[in-house]
Amino acid sequence: MTTLLIAPQVQNASSTKLQIEELIEGLMASLPDPKGLTQEERRGIIARYSAVLEGNFIYWMTATYLSVQAEEARPILIDNLREEIADCHPAMLRRFALAADSFPKDTDALAVNDELTNVRLFLGRMSGVQNLLTMAFFEGFIQRFMSYLADLAEARGSAERVYTDVHGVCDIAHTQGLFLALSAEMAVNPPEPGTDLLEGVDLLRTLIYKIVHYQAGKQPVA
């Protein structure tokens, strides 16, 4: 588990951003080479990812919007949600999974059920700073993960890249916006001293690790 305890006048968005970037680098380094995976392993990663993201990202971002108190943070989150809904990103992801013959089965959803539930419950606690950090981590990771996901789909014979191309670009701005929102929220609604700022990030890392490594039966990264 990665812990970042907040101390008054010490932690800020810049310092936490550096740690988030390090965590993303570590998670990317843990990804197995797509060429060394079986077709079923490639299918499983795409399917588990789709099972989690299609029906949950909007829930996660909405929970984050409802949790913040900073007026400057709300338009950033609303813009993110508006793009997600107006461009129908869930349907975009479904087309991607179907084209790779990797539409989730019930076993794919159940494989990540416990970890997904933990993330849902955490975001439902409505902690503005912690939720913003969790989503900033996720957007930053997704932007890096898209080329890997596209490689998995290509290895399964798919040429569908709309979902991965869109999110490989738009999530750069989304990540930057979430860190701006984080700075604003820290100024008006700082967590209590001793709060583990990265609690939600750790839960999300565990979920992502399970999405990728489920069949290998590996333990979450430390």
C-alpha positions as protocol buffer text, in pm:
chain_id: "A"
residue {
  index: 1
  type: MET
  ca { x: 0 y: 0 z: 0 }
}
residue {
  index: 2
  type: THR
  ca { x: 118 y: 353 z: -77 }
}
residue {
  index: 3
  type: THR
  ca { x: 45 y: 607 z: 193 }
}
residue {
  index: 4
  type: LEU
  ca { x: 63 y: 985 z: 174 }
}
residue {
  index: 5
  type: LEU
  ca { x: -45 y: 1142 z: 501 }
}
residue {
  index: 6
  type: ILE
  ca { x: -139 y: 1507 z: 484 }
}
residue {
  index: 7
  type: ALA
  ca { x: 26 y: 1758 z: 715 }
}
residue {
  index: 8
  type: PRO
  ca { x: -90 y: 2120 z: 734 }
}
residue {
  index: 9
  type: GLN
  ca { x: 100 y: 2360 z: 505 }
}
residue {
  index: 10
  type: VAL
  ca { x: 308 y: 2074 z: 362 }
}
residue {
  index: 11
  type: GLN
  ca { x: 119 y: 1874 z: 103 }
}
residue {
  index: 12
  type: ASN
  ca { x: 0 y: 2049 z: -212 }
}
residue {
  index: 13
  type: ALA
  ca { x: -114 y: 1955 z: -559 }
}
residue {
  index: 14
  type: SER
  ca { x: 237 y: 1979 z: -705 }
}
residue {
  index: 15
  type: SER
  ca { x: 395 y: 1738 z: -460 }
}
residue {
  index: 16
  type: THR
  ca { x: 111 y: 1488 z: -484 }
}
residue {
  index: 17
  type: LYS
  ca { x: 118 y: 1511 z: -866 }
}
residue {
  index: 18
  type: LEU
  ca { x: 478 y: 1390 z: -864 }
}
residue {
  index: 19
  type: GLN
  ca { x: 387 y: 1089 z: -654 }
}
residue {
  index: 20
  type: ILE
  ca { x: 88 y: 1011 z: -874 }
}
residue {
  index: 21
  type: GLU
  ca { x: 313 y: 1015 z: -1180 }
}
residue {
  index: 22
  type: GLU
  ca { x: 554 y: 775 z: -1010 }
}
residue {
  index: 23
  type: LEU
  ca { x: 268 y: 538 z: -928 }
}
residue {
  index: 24
  type: ILE
  ca { x: 150 y: 546 z: -1289 }
}
residue {
  index: 25
  type: GLU
  ca { x: 502 y: 467 z: -1409 }
}
residue {
  index: 26
  type: GLY
  ca { x: 518 y: 171 z: -1172 }
}
residue {
  index: 27
  type: LEU
  ca { x: 184 y: 36 z: -1289 }
}
residue {
  index: 28
  type: MET
  ca { x: 280 y: 73 z: -1655 }
}
residue {
  index: 29
  type: ALA
  ca { x: 605 y: -111 z: -1588 }
}
residue {
  index: 30
  type: SER
  ca { x: 406 y: -404 z: -1447 }
}
residue {
  index: 31
  type: LEU
  ca { x: 213 y: -464 z: -1771 }
}
residue {
  index: 32
  type: PRO
  ca { x: 303 y: -791 z: -1943 }
}
residue {
  index: 33
  type: ASP
  ca { x: 430 y: -784 z: -2301 }
}
residue {
  index: 34
  type: PRO
  ca { x: 123 y: -832 z: -2526 }
}
residue {
  index: 35
  type: LYS
  ca { x: 329 y: -1054 z: -2755 }
}
residue {
  index: 36
  type: GLY
  ca { x: 389 y: -1296 z: -2469 }
}
residue {
  index: 37
  type: LEU
  ca { x: 18 y: -1335 z: -2384 }
}
residue {
  index: 38
  type: THR
  ca { x: -218 y: -1598 z: -2514 }
}
residue {
  index: 39
  type: GLN
  ca { x: -526 y: -1492 z: -2709 }
}
residue {
  index: 40
  type: GLU
  ca { x: -743 y: -1574 z: -2408 }
}
residue {
  index: 41
  type: GLU
  ca { x: -524 y: -1362 z: -2181 }
}
residue {
  index: 42
  type: ARG
  ca { x: -552 y: -1070 z: -2424 }
}
residue {
  index: 43
  type: ARG
  ca { x: -928 y: -1119 z: -2442 }
}
residue {
  index: 44
  type: GLY
  ca { x: -952 y: -1129 z: -2063 }
}
residue {
  index: 45
  type: ILE
  ca { x: -773 y: -799 z: -2011 }
}
residue {
  index: 46
  type: ILE
  ca { x: -991 y: -617 z: -2264 }
}
residue {
  index: 47
  type: ALA
  ca { x: -1306 y: -780 z: -2126 }
}
residue {
  index: 48
  type: ARG
  ca { x: -1234 y: -705 z: -1760 }
}
residue {
  index: 49
  type: TYR
  ca { x: -1137 y: -349 z: -1845 }
}
residue {
  index: 50
  type: SER
  ca { x: -1463 y: -307 z: -2038 }
}
residue {
  index: 51
  type: ALA
  ca { x: -1668 y: -467 z: -1761 }
}
residue {
  index: 52
  type: VAL
  ca { x: -1533 y: -209 z: -1517 }
}
residue {
  index: 53
  type: LEU
  ca { x: -1522 y: 106 z: -1730 }
}
residue {
  index: 54
  type: GLU
  ca { x: -1839 y: 96 z: -1938 }
}
residue {
  index: 55
  type: GLY
  ca { x: -2077 y: 113 z: -1645 }
}
residue {
  index: 56
  type: ASN
  ca { x: -1865 y: 281 z: -1379 }
}
residue {
  index: 57
  type: PHE
  ca { x: -1658 y: 574 z: -1503 }
}
residue {
  index: 58
  type: ILE
  ca { x: -1952 y: 816 z: -1514 }
}
residue {
  index: 59
  type: TYR
  ca { x: -2051 y: 698 z: -1163 }
}
residue {
  index: 60
  type: TRP
  ca { x: -1697 y: 763 z: -1039 }
}
residue {
  index: 61
  type: MET
  ca { x: -1674 y: 1109 z: -1192 }
}
residue {
  index: 62
  type: THR
  ca { x: -2023 y: 1201 z: -1069 }
}
residue {
  index: 63
  type: ALA
  ca { x: -1928 y: 1096 z: -716 }
}
residue {
  index: 64
  type: THR
  ca { x: -1623 y: 1320 z: -744 }
}
residue {
  index: 65
  type: TYR
  ca { x: -1834 y: 1613 z: -866 }
}
residue {
  index: 66
  type: LEU
  ca { x: -2077 y: 1569 z: -575 }
}
residue {
  index: 67
  type: SER
  ca { x: -1790 y: 1554 z: -324 }
}
residue {
  index: 68
  type: VAL
  ca { x: -1612 y: 1882 z: -406 }
}
residue {
  index: 69
  type: GLN
  ca { x: -1677 y: 2215 z: -239 }
}
residue {
  index: 70
  type: ALA
  ca { x: -1450 y: 2441 z: -446 }
}
residue {
  index: 71
  type: GLU
  ca { x: -1649 y: 2639 z: -703 }
}
residue {
  index: 72
  type: GLU
  ca { x: -1350 y: 2636 z: -939 }
}
residue {
  index: 73
  type: ALA
  ca { x: -1345 y: 2256 z: -938 }
}
residue {
  index: 74
  type: ARG
  ca { x: -1704 y: 2197 z: -1045 }
}
residue {
  index: 75
  type: PRO
  ca { x: -1689 y: 2328 z: -1405 }
}
residue {
  index: 76
  type: ILE
  ca { x: -1384 y: 2109 z: -1469 }
}
residue {
  index: 77
  type: LEU
  ca { x: -1571 y: 1799 z: -1358 }
}
residue {
  index: 78
  type: ILE
  ca { x: -1888 y: 1897 z: -1543 }
}
residue {
  index: 79
  type: ASP
  ca { x: -1691 y: 1942 z: -1867 }
}
residue {
  index: 80
  type: ASN
  ca { x: -1543 y: 1595 z: -1821 }
}
residue {
  index: 81
  type: LEU
  ca { x: -1887 y: 1443 z: -1765 }
}
residue {
  index: 82
  type: ARG
  ca { x: -2041 y: 1636 z: -2053 }
}
residue {
  index: 83
  type: GLU
  ca { x: -1779 y: 1503 z: -2295 }
}
residue {
  index: 84
  type: GLU
  ca { x: -1821 y: 1149 z: -2161 }
}
residue {
  index: 85
  type: ILE
  ca { x: -2197 y: 1160 z: -2212 }
}
residue {
  index: 86
  type: ALA
  ca { x: -2229 y: 1375 z: -2525 }
}
residue {
  index: 87
  type: ASP
  ca { x: -1977 y: 1163 z: -2717 }
}
residue {
  index: 88
  type: CYS
  ca { x: -2119 y: 844 z: -2562 }
}
residue {
  index: 89
  type: HIS
  ca { x: -1789 y: 700 z: -2448 }
}
residue {
  index: 90
  type: PRO
  ca { x: -1954 y: 386 z: -2304 }
}
residue {
  index: 91
  type: ALA
  ca { x: -2081 y: 294 z: -2653 }
}
residue {
  index: 92
  type: MET
  ca { x: -1737 y: 377 z: -2793 }
}
residue {
  index: 93
  type: LEU
  ca { x: -1581 y: 131 z: -2548 }
}
residue {
  index: 94
  type: ARG
  ca { x: -1841 y: -135 z: -2627 }
}
residue {
  index: 95
  type: ARG
  ca { x: -1763 y: -111 z: -3000 }
}
residue {
  index: 96
  type: PHE
  ca { x: -1395 y: -148 z: -2918 }
}
residue {
  index: 97
  type: ALA
  ca { x: -1453 y: -461 z: -2709 }
}
residue {
  index: 98
  type: LEU
  ca { x: -1688 y: -618 z: -2965 }
}
residue {
  index: 99
  type: ALA
  ca { x: -1445 y: -555 z: -3251 }
}
residue {
  index: 100
  type: ALA
  ca { x: -1176 y: -741 z: -3056 }
}
residue {
  index: 101
  type: ASP
  ca { x: -1419 y: -1026 z: -2982 }
}
residue {
  index: 102
  type: SER
  ca { x: -1371 y: -944 z: -2614 }
}
residue {
  index: 103
  type: PHE
  ca { x: -1715 y: -847 z: -2490 }
}
residue {
  index: 104
  type: PRO
  ca { x: -1724 y: -922 z: -2116 }
}
residue {
  index: 105
  type: LYS
  ca { x: -1870 y: -1248 z: -1987 }
}
residue {
  index: 106
  type: ASP
  ca { x: -2020 y: -1285 z: -1641 }
}
residue {
  index: 107
  type: THR
  ca { x: -1694 y: -1446 z: -1529 }
}
residue {
  index: 108
  type: ASP
  ca { x: -1499 y: -1138 z: -1638 }
}
residue {
  index: 109
  type: ALA
  ca { x: -1720 y: -908 z: -1431 }
}
residue {
  index: 110
  type: LEU
  ca { x: -1711 y: -1139 z: -1130 }
}
residue {
  index: 111
  type: ALA
  ca { x: -1331 y: -1163 z: -1145 }
}
residue {
  index: 112
  type: VAL
  ca { x: -1302 y: -796 z: -1048 }
}
residue {
  index: 113
  type: ASN
  ca { x: -1622 y: -759 z: -847 }
}
residue {
  index: 114
  type: ASP
  ca { x: -1467 y: -722 z: -501 }
}
residue {
  index: 115
  type: GLU
  ca { x: -1204 y: -471 z: -610 }
}
residue {
  index: 116
  type: LEU
  ca { x: -1460 y: -270 z: -806 }
}
residue {
  index: 117
  type: THR
  ca { x: -1696 y: -263 z: -509 }
}
residue {
  index: 118
  type: ASN
  ca { x: -1417 y: -127 z: -289 }
}
residue {
  index: 119
  type: VAL
  ca { x: -1358 y: 162 z: -531 }
}
residue {
  index: 120
  type: ARG
  ca { x: -1730 y: 239 z: -556 }
}
residue {
  index: 121
  type: LEU
  ca { x: -1772 y: 245 z: -178 }
}
residue {
  index: 122
  type: PHE
  ca { x: -1465 y: 462 z: -130 }
}
residue {
  index: 123
  type: LEU
  ca { x: -1577 y: 726 z: -379 }
}
residue {
  index: 124
  type: GLY
  ca { x: -1919 y: 720 z: -215 }
}
residue {
  index: 125
  type: ARG
  ca { x: -1761 y: 854 z: 105 }
}
residue {
  index: 126
  type: MET
  ca { x: -1753 y: 1190 z: -75 }
}
residue {
  index: 127
  type: SER
  ca { x: -1406 y: 1310 z: 20 }
}
residue {
  index: 128
  type: GLY
  ca { x: -1330 y: 1587 z: -228 }
}
residue {
  index: 129
  type: VAL
  ca { x: -950 y: 1583 z: -221 }
}
residue {
  index: 130
  type: GLN
  ca { x: -920 y: 1205 z: -206 }
}
residue {
  index: 131
  type: ASN
  ca { x: -1171 y: 1157 z: -489 }
}
residue {
  index: 132
  type: LEU
  ca { x: -998 y: 1413 z: -709 }
}
residue {
  index: 133
  type: LEU
  ca { x: -665 y: 1244 z: -652 }
}
residue {
  index: 134
  type: THR
  ca { x: -814 y: 906 z: -734 }
}
residue {
  index: 135
  type: MET
  ca { x: -962 y: 1029 z: -1060 }
}
residue {
  index: 136
  type: ALA
  ca { x: -651 y: 1227 z: -1155 }
}
residue {
  index: 137
  type: PHE
  ca { x: -451 y: 908 z: -1112 }
}
residue {
  index: 138
  type: PHE
  ca { x: -698 y: 715 z: -1323 }
}
residue {
  index: 139
  type: GLU
  ca { x: -712 y: 968 z: -1607 }
}
residue {
  index: 140
  type: GLY
  ca { x: -334 y: 987 z: -1611 }
}
residue {
  index: 141
  type: PHE
  ca { x: -304 y: 610 z: -1621 }
}
residue {
  index: 142
  type: ILE
  ca { x: -568 y: 567 z: -1892 }
}
residue {
  index: 143
  type: GLN
  ca { x: -390 y: 813 z: -2120 }
}
residue {
  index: 144
  type: ARG
  ca { x: -77 y: 596 z: -2095 }
}
residue {
  index: 145
  type: PHE
  ca { x: -266 y: 264 z: -2106 }
}
residue {
  index: 146
  type: MET
  ca { x: -449 y: 329 z: -2433 }
}
residue {
  index: 147
  type: SER
  ca { x: -165 y: 229 z: -2665 }
}
residue {
  index: 148
  type: TYR
  ca { x: -126 y: -96 z: -2470 }
}
residue {
  index: 149
  type: LEU
  ca { x: -498 y: -167 z: -2495 }
}
residue {
  index: 150
  type: ALA
  ca { x: -488 y: -97 z: -2869 }
}
residue {
  index: 151
  type: ASP
  ca { x: -200 y: -342 z: -2909 }
}
residue {
  index: 152
  type: LEU
  ca { x: -402 y: -613 z: -2733 }
}
residue {
  index: 153
  type: ALA
  ca { x: -697 y: -552 z: -2963 }
}
residue {
  index: 154
  type: GLU
  ca { x: -479 y: -549 z: -3275 }
}
residue {
  index: 155
  type: ALA
  ca { x: -329 y: -883 z: -3172 }
}
residue {
  index: 156
  type: ARG
  ca { x: -685 y: -1016 z: -3164 }
}
residue {
  index: 157
  type: GLY
  ca { x: -744 y: -902 z: -3522 }
}
residue {
  index: 158
  type: SER
  ca { x: -921 y: -573 z: -3454 }
}
residue {
  index: 159
  type: ALA
  ca { x: -858 y: -248 z: -3639 }
}
residue {
  index: 160
  type: GLU
  ca { x: -1105 y: -50 z: -3422 }
}
residue {
  index: 161
  type: ARG
  ca { x: -912 y: 231 z: -3253 }
}
residue {
  index: 162
  type: VAL
  ca { x: -1161 y: 511 z: -3199 }
}
residue {
  index: 163
  type: TYR
  ca { x: -1186 y: 454 z: -2823 }
}
residue {
  index: 164
  type: THR
  ca { x: -812 y: 424 z: -2766 }
}
residue {
  index: 165
  type: ASP
  ca { x: -726 y: 714 z: -3001 }
}
residue {
  index: 166
  type: VAL
  ca { x: -977 y: 949 z: -2837 }
}
residue {
  index: 167
  type: HIS
  ca { x: -874 y: 869 z: -2481 }
}
residue {
  index: 168
  type: GLY
  ca { x: -506 y: 875 z: -2559 }
}
residue {
  index: 169
  type: VAL
  ca { x: -552 y: 1246 z: -2638 }
}
residue {
  index: 170
  type: CYS
  ca { x: -843 y: 1381 z: -2433 }
}
residue {
  index: 171
  type: ASP
  ca { x: -727 y: 1230 z: -2105 }
}
residue {
  index: 172
  type: ILE
  ca { x: -413 y: 1446 z: -2112 }
}
residue {
  index: 173
  type: ALA
  ca { x: -630 y: 1756 z: -2072 }
}
residue {
  index: 174
  type: HIS
  ca { x: -859 y: 1575 z: -1829 }
}
residue {
  index: 175
  type: THR
  ca { x: -565 y: 1490 z: -1603 }
}
residue {
  index: 176
  type: GLN
  ca { x: -438 y: 1848 z: -1607 }
}
residue {
  index: 177
  type: GLY
  ca { x: -786 y: 1975 z: -1528 }
}
residue {
  index: 178
  type: LEU
  ca { x: -825 y: 1740 z: -1233 }
}
residue {
  index: 179
  type: PHE
  ca { x: -500 y: 1862 z: -1079 }
}
residue {
  index: 180
  type: LEU
  ca { x: -623 y: 2221 z: -1116 }
}
residue {
  index: 181
  type: ALA
  ca { x: -943 y: 2114 z: -941 }
}
residue {
  index: 182
  type: LEU
  ca { x: -735 y: 1946 z: -673 }
}
residue {
  index: 183
  type: SER
  ca { x: -545 y: 2268 z: -599 }
}
residue {
  index: 184
  type: ALA
  ca { x: -872 y: 2457 z: -563 }
}
residue {
  index: 185
  type: GLU
  ca { x: -1026 y: 2192 z: -339 }
}
residue {
  index: 186
  type: MET
  ca { x: -719 y: 2169 z: -115 }
}
residue {
  index: 187
  type: ALA
  ca { x: -747 y: 2545 z: -54 }
}
residue {
  index: 188
  type: VAL
  ca { x: -1108 y: 2541 z: 66 }
}
residue {
  index: 189
  type: ASN
  ca { x: -1167 y: 2184 z: 185 }
}
residue {
  index: 190
  type: PRO
  ca { x: -841 y: 2028 z: 305 }
}
residue {
  index: 191
  type: PRO
  ca { x: -857 y: 1679 z: 457 }
}
residue {
  index: 192
  type: GLU
  ca { x: -800 y: 1629 z: 827 }
}
residue {
  index: 193
  type: PRO
  ca { x: -438 y: 1587 z: 937 }
}
residue {
  index: 194
  type: GLY
  ca { x: -340 y: 1222 z: 921 }
}
residue {
  index: 195
  type: THR
  ca { x: -566 y: 1146 z: 625 }
}
residue {
  index: 196
  type: ASP
  ca { x: -423 y: 898 z: 378 }
}
residue {
  index: 197
  type: LEU
  ca { x: -460 y: 1098 z: 59 }
}
residue {
  index: 198
  type: LEU
  ca { x: -382 y: 797 z: -159 }
}
residue {
  index: 199
  type: GLU
  ca { x: -630 y: 553 z: -7 }
}
residue {
  index: 200
  type: GLY
  ca { x: -854 y: 567 z: -313 }
}
residue {
  index: 201
  type: VAL
  ca { x: -557 y: 558 z: -548 }
}
residue {
  index: 202
  type: ASP
  ca { x: -439 y: 237 z: -383 }
}
residue {
  index: 203
  type: LEU
  ca { x: -782 y: 79 z: -420 }
}
residue {
  index: 204
  type: LEU
  ca { x: -792 y: 176 z: -787 }
}
residue {
  index: 205
  type: ARG
  ca { x: -440 y: 45 z: -847 }
}
residue {
  index: 206
  type: THR
  ca { x: -545 y: -285 z: -696 }
}
residue {
  index: 207
  type: LEU
  ca { x: -846 y: -296 z: -930 }
}
residue {
  index: 208
  type: ILE
  ca { x: -635 y: -217 z: -1237 }
}
residue {
  index: 209
  type: TYR
  ca { x: -377 y: -476 z: -1139 }
}
residue {
  index: 210
  type: LYS
  ca { x: -653 y: -736 z: -1110 }
}
residue {
  index: 211
  type: ILE
  ca { x: -787 y: -639 z: -1453 }
}
residue {
  index: 212
  type: VAL
  ca { x: -448 y: -701 z: -1609 }
}
residue {
  index: 213
  type: HIS
  ca { x: -305 y: -988 z: -1403 }
}
residue {
  index: 214
  type: TYR
  ca { x: -610 y: -1186 z: -1298 }
}
residue {
  index: 215
  type: GLN
  ca { x: -519 y: -1509 z: -1476 }
}
residue {
  index: 216
  type: ALA
  ca { x: -161 y: -1496 z: -1356 }
}
residue {
  index: 217
  type: GLY
  ca { x: -288 y: -1488 z: -998 }
}
residue {
  index: 218
  type: LYS
  ca { x: -37 y: -1225 z: -895 }
}
residue {
  index: 219
  type: GLN
  ca { x: -72 y: -1002 z: -591 }
}
residue {
  index: 220
  type: PRO
  ca { x: -126 y: -624 z: -616 }
}
residue {
  index: 221
  type: VAL
  ca { x: 182 y: -409 z: -657 }
}
residue {
  index: 222
  type: ALA
  ca { x: 317 y: -253 z: -337 }
}
